[in-house]
Amino acid sequence: MLVDYWAEWCGPCKMIAPILDEVATAYNGKLQIAKMNVDENREIPAKFGIRGIPTLMLFKDGQLAATKVGALSKAQLVAFIDQQLA
């Protein structure tokens, strides 16, 4: 599962949103993508020590496997996911 921590006021979050939608379609059945608004859900981001957004966290078998902070290009996001799913 890939979790995107974002906020309405975050410019880079808005930039990565359509890329995440494209990737969700491409990885349908292989990877679930969830989005969490940090303004509406403060406890979970605090638990993971999230200080900057967008933050992407990839979980495998319920455990945090990798984290990326900041907007990524589609190629960077695909490389990040593929590296973790390999």
C-alpha positions as CSV (number, residue, x, y, z in Angstrom):
1,M,0.0,0.0,0.0
2,L,1.2,3.5,-0.9
3,V,-0.1,6.3,1.3
4,D,0.0,9.9,0.1
5,Y,0.0,12.4,2.9
6,W,-1.2,15.7,1.6
7,A,-3.2,18.9,2.3
8,E,-5.5,21.2,0.3
9,W,-3.1,24.2,0.6
10,C,0.0,22.3,-0.6
11,G,1.1,23.2,-4.1
12,P,3.4,20.2,-4.7
13,C,0.6,17.9,-3.4
14,K,-1.6,19.2,-6.2
15,M,1.1,18.6,-8.7
16,I,1.6,15.0,-7.7
17,A,-2.1,14.1,-7.4
18,P,-2.8,13.4,-11.1
19,I,0.5,11.4,-11.3
20,L,-0.7,9.3,-8.4
21,D,-4.0,8.7,-10.2
22,E,-2.2,7.5,-13.4
23,V,0.1,5.2,-11.3
24,A,-2.9,3.8,-9.4
25,T,-4.4,2.8,-12.8
26,A,-1.2,1.3,-14.0
27,Y,-0.6,-0.7,-10.8
28,N,-4.2,-1.8,-10.3
29,G,-4.2,-5.2,-8.6
30,K,-0.6,-4.9,-7.6
31,L,-0.6,-1.8,-5.3
32,Q,-3.3,0.0,-3.4
33,I,-2.9,3.8,-3.2
34,A,-4.5,5.7,-0.3
35,K,-4.6,9.5,0.3
36,M,-4.6,11.0,3.8
37,N,-5.3,14.7,4.4
38,V,-2.9,15.7,7.2
39,D,-5.2,18.6,8.3
40,E,-8.1,16.2,8.8
41,N,-6.0,13.3,10.3
42,R,-3.3,14.7,12.5
43,E,-2.6,11.7,14.7
44,I,-1.3,9.3,12.1
45,P,1.1,11.7,10.4
46,A,2.4,12.7,13.8
47,K,2.9,9.0,14.7
48,F,5.1,8.6,11.6
49,G,7.0,11.9,12.2
50,I,5.8,13.5,9.0
51,R,7.0,17.1,8.9
52,G,6.8,17.9,5.1
53,I,4.2,17.1,2.5
54,P,3.7,15.5,0.1
55,T,5.1,12.5,1.9
56,L,4.7,9.0,0.3
57,M,5.0,6.0,2.5
58,L,5.0,2.5,1.0
59,F,4.0,-0.3,3.3
60,K,4.6,-4.0,2.8
61,D,2.8,-6.6,4.9
62,G,1.7,-3.8,7.2
63,Q,5.2,-2.5,7.8
64,L,6.7,0.7,6.6
65,A,9.1,-0.2,3.8
66,A,10.1,3.2,2.3
67,T,9.4,6.9,2.4
68,K,9.7,9.7,-0.1
69,V,9.1,13.4,0.7
70,G,8.3,16.0,-2.0
71,A,6.7,15.9,-5.4
72,L,8.0,13.3,-7.7
73,S,7.8,13.0,-11.5
74,K,6.0,10.0,-12.9
75,A,9.3,8.3,-13.7
76,Q,10.6,8.9,-10.2
77,L,7.4,7.6,-8.6
78,V,7.4,4.5,-10.8
79,A,11.1,3.8,-10.0
80,F,10.4,4.2,-6.3
81,I,7.4,1.8,-6.4
82,D,9.2,-0.8,-8.6
83,Q,12.2,-0.8,-6.3
84,Q,10.0,-1.6,-3.4
85,L,7.9,-4.2,-5.2
86,A,10.9,-6.1,-6.6
